[in-house]
Amino acid sequence: MLKSNDNVRMLQEELSATENKVGFARQFYNDIVTKFNTAQQVFPANLFAGAFGFRPSELFEITEAADREVPLVDLSRK
């Protein structure tokens, strides 16, 4: 019983760490996209960006409530 409790706790910690990594990666991506989009609007880069066909990129956003829900994990043995 004690070993299974430790395993569940370790799983919860791993899920939490993974969620944090995904959040940090999303923030990093959005920061880079924001810098990229801003650079395209500043002289003289805006001249080159338009000439070479660069277009603004979209930020990564979670749009649906289902994506924000915490997944349910059933650890019962059936």
N, C-alpha and C positions, 0 to 999 in steps of 0.2 A: 504494500500500500504506500509506504513511504517513497519507494523508488518511482512509482507512477506519479505521485505528487511532484516529485522533483522534475520528472520528464515534462509534465504539464507546465510547470513554472518555466523551465528552459524553453519550451515551445512558445510560451507567451512572450518571453523576453526576445526571442528571435524574431517573432512577428512584429513586435514593437520596433526593434532595430531596423528591420526591413522597411517598415512604414516610414521611419525617419529618413532612411537613405533615399527612398523614392521622393519624399518631400524636398530633401536637399537637392537632388538631381533636377527636379522640376524647377526649383528656384534658380539654380545655376543656369539652366537652359533659358529661362525667361530673362535673366540678367543679360546673357549673351545676345539674345534676340533684340532686347531693348537697345543695347549698345550698337548693334548692327543697323537697326532701323534709324537710330539717331544719326549715325555716321553718314547714312545715305542722304540726309537732309541738310548737311553742313557743307558749306563751300570750302574747298573745291571738290570734295569727294562726290557731291551731288551731280556734278558734271560727268564724272566718270561712271558713276552708278547708273545714270540714265543711258549713257552711251553704250554700256556693256549689258544692258538689260536686267540689272539687278532690281528686284522688287521687295518691298517690305515683307517680312515673315510674320506669321501669327504667333502669339503667345500660347503656351499650353495652359488651357483652363479646363477644369472639371465642370461639365455642363449639366449633367443629370444627377439627381439626388441618389440614384442607385449606385453611382460611382463613389459616393461619399459614405455609404453605409459600411459598417464594420461587418466583415463576413462572419457567419456563425460557424463554429467548429464543434462538431459532435464527437466527443472522445469516448462515448459510452461503447462498451463491447456488447454487441448483439449476437 
